[in-house]
Amino acid sequence: MRVVIALALVAALAGGCAGKATTVPAGTVDADKFLFESGTEAAKDRKWLNAREYLRNLVDNYPQSPYRPDAKLALGDTYVSEKTTESLLLGANEFREFLTFYPTHQRADYAQLQLARSYMQQMLAPERDQSSTKDAVKEIEIFLQRFPNSALMPEARQMEREARDRLSEANYKVGYYYFRVKWYPGAIDRFRDVLATDPAYSNRDSVYYHLAESLYRTDKKTEALPYYERLLREFEKSEFLELAQKRVSELKGGAPAGK
């Protein structure tokens, strides 16, 4: 919370620099409309500070304006589009506030998905901390539960797959490290965990093969065979197909295959 407050103060101070350029001209009719259109136009030009000044003015000073909900969303969008660590945190805060103020708004599904996106854009490589990835998955799951009929569902499913793949890849890489150093019990546990927690993992052919090999090399060949077969059955293309076929031939009584 302190981080968000601090960032908000920074954003407010920075936005103040644009103040003179973004004031409503005297005599303007429908000032809220002017602020919304001006903020939207500035955002299109990636003039983030000016855009936020217009939109913040509308959000803070025109509580009854019909443009206020869309301005709140547009404000969050400017932060997410800027894609800095600070702006993504501020964007997440804007979308959380929107969902608090307008939980039944017709664009609440968009706000929820953008909240998830703010975490998606903070995801790190599989070898690094996956806290943001877990937050992204959590927010996407909320979207899937709350908005099953949303037109944004295909995009949400795609985002879910990307985030879950990142978590599974992180888990797989630990197992693969164990496999490389020949600590097969640890590798087996990790690979099985990947399949248990994410059976639709996009790169599960790698998991099938290395799990099967780990079992094979610890003399658990009966347990290994089904994973080789799943690899052959579920994947038409994989770098492990030929190796898996050799193992299946051996384990079913064909010519022995070397390790």
Protein Blocks (a to p, Z undefined) as FASTA:
>chain_A
ZZmmmmmmmmmmmmmmmmmmmcccehiahkllmmmmmmmmmmmnopaklmmmmmmmmmmm
mmmbmklmmmmmmmmmmmmmnopaklmmmmmmmmmmmmmmmmmbcklmmmmmmmmmmmmm
mpccfklccklmmmmmmmmmmmmmmmmmbcklmmmmmmmmmmmmmmmmmmmmmmmmmmmn
opaklmmmmmmmmmmmmmmbfklmmmmmmmmmmmmmnopaklmmmmmmmmmmmpmbdfkl
mmmmmmmmmmnopacddZZ
